[in-house]
Amino acid sequence: MKRKMFAVAIVLIVVLAMFAFAACGDGADDYVEVVNNGGFETLDGSNVQGWIKSTGTGESISFKSSPSAGTDEFDADLGARYGVIEMSSSSTTRVYISQTVNLVKNKIYRLSAYVDVQSITASGGYGFVVGILEDNNKGGINVAEVTEGFETVEYYFTSGISGEATLFVGMGQDGSTPYGTVRFDNISLQSVDTVPEGVTLGVVQDDADYSHSDGGSIVTVTLLAIFSVALVFGLYLVLRKVMPTDDTDAVAVQAQKDGKIVAMTDKTFVALIFAVVVAFVVRFVIGMFCYGMGSQIDALSSIASRIGSSGGLMNAFTDSANSNQPLGTMYVLWLLGMLGGAMGVESGSMGMALLVRIPMIIADMFTLLAVTSFAFRKLTDRRAAVGMSWLYAAMPVFFTLSAFYGSYEAVAIAFVVYALIALYEKNHIASGVFFTFSLLFSYYMLILVPIYATVQVMNAIREKDERVKIILTMVGSFVLYYIVSLPMCLSQLKTGKVFYVFEMIDAYFKSSSFLSTDAFNLYAIFGAANSTVRNTAMTVLNGMFVAAMAGVVGFAYWKQKSLADLFLYSSLALTLYAVIGAQSTVVVLPIAAALLLIYLIMLPDKRLYAVFGALSTLSFLNIAELMSRSGFITGNDSAGYLAFWSKSPFIIVFSLIAVFVAAYYVYVAIDIARYDRYTLISRRDGSFVDEIKAVFKKPRAVKNDETN
C-alpha cells in the first residue's frame, strides 16, 4: 500500500512539473518600427508625407526647418525639420496630426517622442499628447508641464488592438483643449520584447473588457475552480463517514478525549504525510517555474534589490515606492535583497521572483502545521483531522495567494492563526506577540484590532489572576510595533515626525481612491469597480463598521463567554469588509477563509462548511481571473496588470454571488453565536440527497459551553 502511495506521489509531482513548464512559457518579439516618416523628413508637396491634419487644425500645427549646424540652437538629434504646435487660450478645437499604423494584439510597444514644451496650460490633466485615438484608456505620452529644452519622453504599452489603429500627435485628449507652444520630432512606435525595470506597462484597448486571457489560462482557472468545489465536496463525504453520530453531542465528544480518540492507522498516517508533501510540492513547483503575478513580483523584487544594496533599512521609507509595504514585509525584503545581492541574483529575474516568495511559501506551510496540530487536538477521529489538513493543503486559493500571486498576506495569515489559537488556549503573551507580527505583514489585520482588543479587555476584567499579564501584553504589543518601525523611520524622526509609522498606515488606505479595486463586492455590482472614487463619507462608514463589529463581539463575548467564537467573528468581519467595505482588495477574503477553517475544526457546522467552500472558491476565482486577464498564468510576453473593466459581466455576476454568500454567512453566524443552534456534520450512512435535505431542516440547539 505504501509503495502505491509513493508511486502516486511521484506521478503527481511529475504532472505538476509538466503543468508548471507548460503554464510558464516564454517567447520573444522583434524590434520593428511602426511609424512612417516619424522624423518628418519626407515631404509630399507642401505637406509632410504620411501624416494628416485633423479638421480645424489649420496653421496651429506647422513644420519648420531645423537650425543649421554651427548655430546656437543646433540640435544633432533633430532631423531636417520638426513639428510645432501653437495654440492660444481662445482655441476651442482639439488639434492633432495622425497616421494609420498596424498593431499586433498582445505585443509590447514603445512609443516615444522628442519634445520641447515651451509653454503649456493643461486641460483635464492633459497637455501635449501622443497616443492611439481608439484607446478607451486614453493612455500614451502626456507632457503637461514646461520642459527645459528638448527631451525624449516614452510610454510602454501592450496592444489590445489587432490591425489598423490611428496614431495621433497633438494637444489634449477628446474633451480637453489645452493650449501653449510645443516643438516635437522623432515620433517612434516600436514593438519590443521587454520593459525597463520600474516602468508601468499601459494597455491600449478599443474593447473595454479586453484581456490577455487565452485558452491555456482559461482552462487552468476553470479546472482549479472545479477542483476547489470537488475538494470541498469530497472531503465532506469523508467527514460524514468519520464524525460522531447524529445522536451524540459532537462538541461534547470532542472535549471528552480520554479513551475516545480513534487511533492513527497506517492509512491515516500516509494520508497526512501525503497532504504535507502535496502542499509543499505544489507551492514549490509553482514558485520555481512560474514568475507569478508579474507587477506584484516586480514591485517586491525591485524594493528588495534597492534596500538590500543601498542604504538598507535606514533609508527604506525615503523612497515613496516603498511606502505602501508593511514593516514586516520591508524587513524580509531587506534580508532577501542582501541575500540576493550576495548570490548575484538580479531584480526582475526568475531567481529573485522565487526568492521573494520563499517566505510566503514557508509561512503557508506553518499555517498548515497550525491547522493540522489544532485539528489533532480538537477532533476525536484522526481521519477527520487529516481531512481538515487537506482542506488547507490542497485548496487552490491558499497556494495561489502565496506561491503564485505573491502576497505577504500569506505570512499574516500564519501569524493571525497562531495568535487566535494562542488566545483561545489562554496563552496571552504568545497571542499578543503573534498578533503584532500579523500586523507587521498586513495592514488589513487592523480590521481585527478592535475585535482582538475588545476580547482582551473582557478577559482582563474577568480573569483577575491574568489581568496584569493581559494588560502588559496589550501595551507591550503596541510598543513592540513602534520599536520595530524605528530603524526605517529614522529620517522622518529627525524631522519631528515621531509617529510617522502611523502616518504611513493612513496613507496606505488613502492610496487607493476607488470604492472597489478588482475585488468581488457590493460596489462592483453597480459598476463601481476601478471607476467610482470613494469619498469622506465612505471612509467614515468604513470606520463605523469596524467599530460596530468590535461592539458586537464585545457584547456577544460578555454574554456567551466563548473564545471559540472569536474565530467566527474575526472571519465574518474580514468577509464583510471584503464584500461590503470600501477599498477592499483580492487578498482580504483568503484570510477570512483561513480563520473560518479553524472555527470549523471546533464546530463542524454543515452550513459554515458550505460557506467556507464558497468563500475559498470565490476568492480563488477572483485572484486567478485577475492573473489570467493580466497574462501572468501563461507567461504572456506582453503581460501587465490589467484591472477588471467596471462593467465586466464576470465581476458583476460573481460579486452578486459573493454578497449572497456574505449575507448567508451573517445569518448562520447569528444562528450559532446568538442562539446556539448548529447543524453539525455527523456520521450518516444514507444517500447524499437525504443529507442535502437535512441541511435545510431546522438546526437543533446545542449548548456552547464545551467550546469555551
N, C-alpha and C positions, 0 to 999 in steps of 0.2 A: 504493500500500500504506500509506504513512504517513498519507494522508488518511483511509483507512478506520480505521486505528488511532485517529486523533484523534477521529473520529466516535463510535467505540465508547466512548472515554474520556468524551466529553460525555454520551452516553446513560447511562453508569454513574453519573456524578455526579448527573444528574437523578433517576435511580431511587433513589440513596442519600438524596438530599434529601427525596424523597417519603416514603421509609420513615421517615426521622427525624421528619418532621412528623406522620406517622400514629402512630408509636410514642409520641410525647411529647405526647399530647392533654391537654386541660385541661377542667375542669368546675367546678361550684360547688354548694354545698349551702345550704339556707335555715336561719336560726336558728329552731328550733322547740323549745318547752318540752314535755317528755315527761311529767314528773311531775304528778300530780293532787294538789292540796292540799299542796304541799311545805312551806308555812308553817304548817300545822296550824290554819288559821283557821276552817275549816268543821267543825261537829260533826254527828254523826248520833246523836241521843240523847245518851248519855253517852260515846260513842266518837268518835274523830277520823275523819272521812269519808275513805274511800279507802285506809285503812291497816288491816292485820290483824296482830294479835299472834301470834307463834309459840307452839306448845304449850309450856306450862310457864312462860311469861313472867310471868303473874300481874301483881303490882304492881311488878315490877322495872323496868318502863317505865311512866311516867306522864306526864301533860301538865299543865302549870301555867300560870296567867295571868302574863303579863309584867309587870314593875314599871311602875308608872304614871309618867307624865311629872312631873318635879319631884322625884322621889326620887333618892337617891344611886345606886341600881342601874339607873336607867332607861337603856335602850339603844335608840336610834332604829331600829336595824337589826332588832330583834326585833318580831314581829307581836303579835297579841293573846295568843298562847300559844306555848310552846316545850316540847320533849320533855326528859325526864330519865331517865337510866338509873342505878339504884343497885343495885350488886351487892356482896355480901360475899365473903370468901375461902372461905366454906363452900359457895358456889354451885357446882353441878356441871352445870348446864344452860345451854346457849348460848341467849341471848335476843336477839330482834330483832323489828322490825316490818317489814312488806313490803307491796308492791303490784305488780300486774301492769302492765308497760309494753310498748310496741311498739317494736322496734328494726329498723332497715333495714341489711341486710348491706353492709359496706364503707363505711358512713358514719362520720364522726368525731363523737364526743360529748364534751361537757364535763360532768363530774359534780362538783358542789360542795356544800358544807355549811358552816353557821355553827356553830362548835363551841367549847365551853369544857370542857376536861378538867381537873377539879378534883383528881382522884386516879386513879391507874391502876397496875395491876400486869399487865404483858403476859403472854401465854401463847403460846408458839411464834412469838414476834415480832409477834403481833397484839394490838391494843388495841381502840379504838373503830373500827368499820369500816362503810363504806358501799360496797356493791358489787352485783354480779349473782350470784344464787345458782347459776345454771347455769354460771358461768365456771370452766372447768377450770384456768385460770391463777391463780385466786384473787387477782385484781388489785382495784384500787379505792382509795378513800380509806382510809388506815390511820394513826391517830394513837395512838402507843404511849407518849407522854410527856405530862406535865402542861403545859398552856398557861397563858399569862398573860392570863386572861380570854378573851372570845370572839374567834375569828379565823376567817377564811374559808380553807378548805382545798379543793383541787380535784385532779381526776385526769382526764387526757385519754386516750381510748381509741378504737380503731376496732372496729366490731362484726363478729364472725363469725357472729352470730345474726341470722336473718331471721324476724321475727314476735314472738310473745309471749316475754317473759322476766320474771324476778322480781327487782325491785329491793328490797334489804333495808338496814335501818339498825339496827345493834346492836353487840354486843360479840363480837369474835373471828370467826374463820372456822371451818368444820367441823373438829372435832377439837381446838379450843382453847377454853379457858374463862378469859379474863382477867376481872378484877373491878376495881371502882372506881366513881367518880361522874362522870358526863358529862352536860352540858346541850347540846342541839342544836336547830337551827332551819334554815329556808330550804334544805331539800333540793331540789336542782335538777339536772335532766338535760336538756341542750340539744344539739341537733345543730348543729355549727359547720362552717365551711369552712376554717379554718386553725388551726394550733397555734402558740402563742408560741415565740419563739426559745429554744432551750436546754431545752425541755420534752420529755421522753421520752414517746412515744406508746405506750400499752399496747394489748393486744389482748384482747378479751372473746370467748371461744370455748367452745362446748359440744362442738365436734368437735375432737379432739386434733390432727388433721392439717389443720386449716383453713389456707387460704392465699388470697392476693389474686390468684393466677394466673387469667387469663381467656383467652379464645380467641386474642386477639392476641399475648399474651406467650408462650403455649404454642407457637404456630406459629413465632414468632421464634426461640425456643430450639431447637425441633426442626429447623428449616431450617438454622440456623447449625451445629448439631451434625452434620447430614448433610453440610453444606458442608465441615466440618473433615475428615471422612473422605474425601470426594471430592477435596479438595485434596491430601491426602497420597497418595492412590491415583493421581491424575492426574499429579502430579509424579514419582512413582515410575516411571510409564510413560515419562516424558520422560528421566529419568536412565538408565534401562536401555537407551535408544537412543543415548546420547552418552558413557557412561563407557567406559573401556578394555575390551577383550575379555577373556574368561574365561581365556585362556592367557597373559595378561600380568599381571605383578605390579603391581596398581593403585597400591599405596603407593609402590613404587619409581618408577613412571612419574610420579607427582605430584611427586616430589622432583627428577626429571630434566627440568627445564622447557626447557632451552636447545634451541630449534629444534623443540620438540614441542608448543607451545601452539597450540591451534586459534584462528585469528584471530577477532576480533569482527566479525560480519556486521551488516548493516543490521537484519535481523530480530531478532538477539540484542540489539542496542543498543536498539531500540524496546521489546522485552520488558522490559529492565532499567529504562528510563525509565518505562514503564507501571507497573511494580511500585512504584517510588518514589512516583509520582503517586497510585496507588490507596491506598497505605499512608497518605499524608498526608491525602487527601480523606476516606477513611473515618473516620480519627481526628478530623479537624477537624469534619466534619459531625455526628458523634455528640456531640462536646464542645459544638458550637454550638447544637444543637437539643434535646438531652436533658439533663435535670438530673443524671442519674447515680444512683448508689446513695445515695439521699436522706440517710440517717442518717450515712453516711461523709462526704458532701459538706458536710452541715450542720455537722458537727464541725470540719472543716478550715476552712470559711468563718468560723465563729464564732471560732476561735483566731486566724485571720489578722486579723480586724477588731479583736479585743481587743488583741493585742500590737502591731499596727500603728498603733494610735491612742492607747494609754495605757501608758506605762512602758517600751515597747519590749522589747528583749532582756533588760534588766537585771532585770525582774520576771517573765520568762517562766515560770519554774518555781515562783513563789509561788502560782500558780493550779493547783490539783490537776487541773483539767480538761486541762491541757497535759502532764502528767507522762508520759503514755503515748506521746508523739510523739518520735521520734528527733531528734537535734540538727540534722542537715541539713534535715529537714523543717521544724523550727521556724525556722531561718534563712530558708528560702524563704517560709514563710508570713508572716514578719515583713515581708519585702520586698514581698510581694503585698498585705499589709494596708495598708502605706503607699501603694502604687500605687493600690489600690482606693479608699482614702480621698481621694487627690488627684483621682481621676477621678469621685468621687461614687458609687461602686459600693457598695451596701449588702450586709451579711451576709444570707444566705438568698435573695438574688436570683439570677436566671439568669446575670447578668453575673459575679457572684462565683463561681458554680459553674463557669463556664468558666475564670475566671482561675486558680483553684486547680489546675485540671487541665492548664493550658498547660505547666508544667514536665514533667509526665508524658508528654505528647504529644511534646514536644521530645526528651526522653530516649529515648522509643521510636524516634524517627527516627534518633537517634545509634546506637542498638543495631542498627538495620537497616543503617546505614553500616558498622558494625564487622563484621557478618555478611557483607555484600557484599564489602568490601575484603579480608577474610580469605579468603573463598571464591575471589576472583580471584587471590590469591597462592598458594593451595594446589591448586586444581583445574586440570588441563591443558586442559579444554574449557570455554570461556566459557559455553556453554549450560548446563552443569552448575552453574556458579557462579550464573548467573541463577536457575536452579531453586531453589537454596538460599535466595537472596534472597526469592523468592516465598513460601517456607515461613514466613519471619518476617513479611513484609509483609502477607500476607492471612490468616494463621491467626487465627481469631476469639479465641482465648484471650488473645493479646497485646494486640490493640486493645481488647478488653473490659476487661482489667485496668487499662489506662492511661486510656483515653478515657471509659469508661462507669462501671466500678466506682469508679475514682478512688483508686488505691493508689499511694503513693510507692515501693512495691517496684519499680515500673516504672523509677524512677530508679536504684535499687540494682542492678537487672539490667544497666543500661547500664554502670555503673562496674565491676561484678564481671566482666563480659565483657571490658572493656578491660584490667582488671587481670590476668586469667589469660592473655590473649593476649600482653600485655607480658612476663609471666613466661615463657611458652613461647618467646618470642623473646629471652629473657635480658636484657630491659631492666628491671633490678631496681628502680631508683629510680622509674620511671613506674609499675611494678606496685604498689609499696608505697603510692604516693600514691593511685592509683585504688582499691586495696582499702580503704584507710582511708575514702575517700569513700563506698564502698558500705556500710560500717558506719554511716556518718552518716545513711543513709537507710533502713536496715532492721536491726532487732535480730536478724533471722533469719540475717544474714550471720555472726553469731557461731558458727553451726554449722560454718562453713568455716574459722574462725580456727585451730583445732588442725591441720587438714589443710594450710592455707597455711603456717603456721609450721613444721610438720614438714618440708615440702619445702624451705623456705628454709634451714633448719638443715642439711639434707643438701647443699644447694648450697654453703653456706659451708664445709662440710667438704671437699667435692670440688674446688671452684673456688678455688684459692689466690689467683689474681690478683683475683678478685672478692670475696674474703672480707670485707674491710673495708667495701666498698660495701654488701654484703648486711646485715652487722651494723648499720651505721649506718642503713640504710633501715628495718630492723625496729624499732630503738629510736626512730628519728625518727617512724615511723608512730604509735607509742604516744603520744609527746609531742605530735604534731600533733592527735590525737583529744582529748587532755586540754586543750590550749590552746584548741581550738575551743569546748569546753564552758564555759570560764571566764566569758564575758560573761553567760551565762544562769544561772550558779550563784553569782553574787557574794553574794546574800543568804544562801545556805547557807554559803558560805565564811567569812563574817563570824561565823557561829555555831560555827566549828570543824569543819565538815563538808568536809574537804579533798577527799575522793573521793566527793562527792555524786553525780557523774555515774554512777558505777558502782552506787551505791545505786538510782538510777533504773532502770538496766537490770535489776537484781534484782527491783525492784518491778513492772516490766513483765511479766516472766514469772510473777510471783506473782498478778498482777491477774486472770488467768483461772483459775478454780478447777476447771474441768471437764477431764476427760481428753481430750475431743474437743469442738471448737466448730465445728459446721456443716461440717466437712471430711470427705471420704471417707477413712476409715481403719479400722484393725483394731477399735478400741473401738466405733465406730458399728455394727459388725456385731452386737454384743451389746447394743444399746440404750443405749449409754453416751453418745451424742451429746447434749450440753447437759443431761445429767442426773447422771452419775456424777462425783463430786468426786475430784480427784487427791489423793494422799497423799505423805508424805515419801519413802516407798519408790520411788514412781514418779518423783519428782524426781531421786533418786539414780540410778535406772536410766537416765534421760534423759542425765545427765552421763556415766555409764559408756559409754553408746552412742556419744556424740560422741568421747570419749577413745579408744574402741576403733577407730572409723573412722580417727582420726589415726594410731594404731599400725599398722593395716593398710596405710594409704597409705605410711607411712614405710618399712615392710618391703618393700612392692612396689616403691617407687621405688628403694630401695637395690639391689634385685635386678635390676629391669628397666631402670632409668635412663631412663625415658620420661616427659618432661614432658607429652607429649600426654595421657597417662592421668590427669593432674591434672584435666582437664575431666570425664573419665568418673567419677572418684571423687567429685568435688565434686557433680556431678549426682546420682550414686547416693546420696550422704549426705543431700542435701536430699529426695530421693524417699523414702528410708527414714524420715527424720524426719517427713515429711508423712503417711506411711501407717501407721507403727507407733509414732511418737514421741508422747508425751503433750503436750497443749496445742497441737496443730497447728491451723492455720487455712487458709482457702482460698487465701491468697496465696503459700504456700510452693512448691507444685507447679509454677506457671509459671516460677519461677526455675530449677528443675531442668530443665524442658523447654528453656529457652533455652540452658543450658550444654551439654546433650546435642546440640543442633543444631550448636554449634561443633565438638564432637568428631566429628560425622558428616561435617563438611567434610574433616577429616583422615583419617577412616577410615569410609567409607560402607558399613558393615555392614548387611545386609538386616534382621537381627533387631533391631538397635538402631534402625533406621529405623521398624520397626513399633512399638517401644516408644515412640519419640518421638511417633508418631501417636496412640497410646493415651493417653499422659500429657497431651498437648495437648487431646485431645477430652474426657477425663475432667475435667481442670481447668476447661475451659470450661463443661461441664455443671454442675459444682459451683457456680461463680460465677454463671452465668446463671440457674440454677434458684433460687438464693437471692434474686437480684434479682427474679425473676418472682413468687415466692410473697410477697415483700415489697411487690409492687405498683409497683416502680420502672421496669419496662420500658415499660409503657403509660401511665405518669404518673398512676396512680390517685390521686385526691384524698385517700384515706384511707391512702395508703402509709405504712408504717413497718416498721422492721427486724423481720422475723418469722423467728425461728430455726427450724431443722428440728425436727419432732417426733422424740423419741428413737426411736420405733418406726416411723418412716416407711419404708414399703417402698422408696421411691426411694433414700434414703440408705443403707439396708442392702444393697440389691442392688448399687449402684454401688461401695459400699465393698468388697464381695466381689471385684468386678472389679479395683478398684484394688490390693487386696492380691495378687491373682494376677499382675497386671502387674508389681508391685514384685518379687515372688519370681522371675518370669521374667527381670527386669532383672538381678537378682543373679547368676543362672545365666549369662547372656550376658556380663556384665562379668567374671566369673571366667574364663570360657572365653577371653575376649580378652586380658585383662591378665595372667593367670597362665599360660595355655597357648598364647598366640599363635595362636589359631585364629579365623579370620574367614570369614564368608560375604558376600563383597563384592558390592555392586551392580555388575554388569558388563553390557557390551553383549550383548543377546540378541535374536534375531530369531524365536524360537519362540513358541508360544502362552503366554498368561499362566497357564494351568492347569499347564503344564510348569514355569513359573517358581515357582509356589507349591509344587509338589512338591520343587523343588530346595532350597527354604529349609529343609526338614526333613531333608535329607541331611547327612551328617557334614561339618562345616566343614573346609576344608583349612587346613593350617598355613602361616603366613606369618611370617617374622621381622619384628620390630617396629622394627628399627634405624632405618629411614628416617623414623619419626615422632618421633624423639627431638628 
